[in-house]
Amino acid sequence: MAKGQHAEQLALHYLQAQGLVLLHQNYRCKCGELDLLMAEGACAVVVEVRARSPTRHGQAGESITQAKQQRVARCAALWWVKEGQRKFKHLRFDVVAIQDPQPPQWIRNAWQY
């Protein structure tokens, strides 16, 4: 399993243990891909998963640029129009940062759209 896939699986299991429910994994649209789409009550949660080795450049959560946020938000907006707005009242953007050997860091509401 590739490092990115492994990190997504760790993030998925971590979030499920916190009570979130998986809607889609690796949701693809013409704008790109969403790592995880989860549900937390009436809120749909778009989760960007970032993994870094302990010696690499900076913290995992710091690696999400403004451009990346915009790409994720555009893809999420397409999903929201297609199916999200009929099922949920809110849409939130979270990050799960995986940086060995630390436990996953869940950053709720990491950015606004």
N, C-alpha and C positions, 0 to 999 in steps of 0.2 A: 504494500500500500504506500503510495506517495506521501510525502510529508504533509502536503496541503490536505489531502483526504483524511489522513490520520488526525490532524488538528480539527477538522470539521467534525469527525466522529467524537473526539473528546469534548468539543463544545456542545454538540448535540446531547450527549449523555449528561453533561453537567447541567444544561438548561432543563432537560426533562426531569432531573432530580430536584430542580427548583420549582417544578410544577407547570412549566410551559409545554405546549403540545405542538408537535411537528405538523406543519401544513405542507411544505415543499422543501426539498433539499436540492440544491443546484438548479434553481428555477431559471430557465433561459428565456430570453426575449430578444427582440432585434437590437436593443440597447446594450445587452450584456447578460450578466448572470448575477443572481442573488444566492449567496452561500446557503443561508437558512431562512425560511419563513416560518415563524412560530406564532402561536396564539397564547395570549395571557388574558383570560376573561374576554372582555369586549374589545381588546386591543390586539391588532395584528402587529407583530414585531419582526422587522427586517434585521437580520443579524449578519454582520460582516465578521468573518473569522480571520484573525491575523496570527501568524506563528513566526517566532524568531528564535534563533539559537542564542544562548547567553552571551556569546562574544560578538555577535553581529551589531550593526549600527543602530543603537538606540533601542527603545522599548517597542514591543509589538504594536501597541495601541497608537503610538505616535506615527506609524507608517501610513496612515490613511490621509491622503492629500485631499485638498478641496476638490480637485478634478475627480478623484475616485468617489468622493461623497456625491458629487453631482451625477456621475454615471449610475451609481446605485440608486439614487433618488429617482432618476428618470425611469429606470427599469421597475422600481417599486410603484411609480405612478401608473405605469401601464398595467401592472398586476392589479392595482387598486381599482382602476376603472373596469377591468375585465371581471373581477370576482370579489375583491376585498370589500368594497363599499357596501355590498349587499349583506355581508356577514358580520362586519365589524364597525364600531363607532370611531375608533382611533387607529392611527398608524404611527409607530415609533421606530427609531433607528438605534440599534444597540451594537456594541462591539464585544466580542469575546477574544481576549488576547491570551495566547498560549506562549509562554516563555519558560522553557525547561530550566531548572527543575521545579519551578513555582507552580502552584495550582492555577487553574484558569482565572483570569480577571474579567469579570463581567461589568462592562460600562454601560449602564442603562441611559437611554436618551442621549447618546453620544453626540448627535447633531440634530438640527432641525431642518425641515424642508419647507 
